Amino acid sequence: MDTPSQLRMLSITAELEDATVVFCR
C-alpha cells in the first residue's frame, strides 16, 4: 500500500545510493 509520493522517494533514494556507489569507486 505505497502512495505515489512514497514510490517516488524510494526511487530517488535508490538513485542516490547508486550515485554514491559510483562516486566512491
Contact map, one row per residue, 1 for C-alpha under 8 A:
1110000000000000000000000
1111011000000000000000000
1111111000000000000000000
0111111100000000000000000
0011111110000000000000000
0111111111000000000000000
0111111111100000000000000
0001111111110000000000000
0000111111111000000000000
0000011111111100000000000
0000001111111110000000000
0000000111111111000000000
0000000011111111100000000
0000000001111111110000000
0000000000111111111000000
0000000000011111111100000
0000000000001111111110000
0000000000000111111111000
0000000000000011111111100
0000000000000001111111110
0000000000000000111111111
0000000000000000011111111
0000000000000000001111111
0000000000000000000111111
0000000000000000000011111
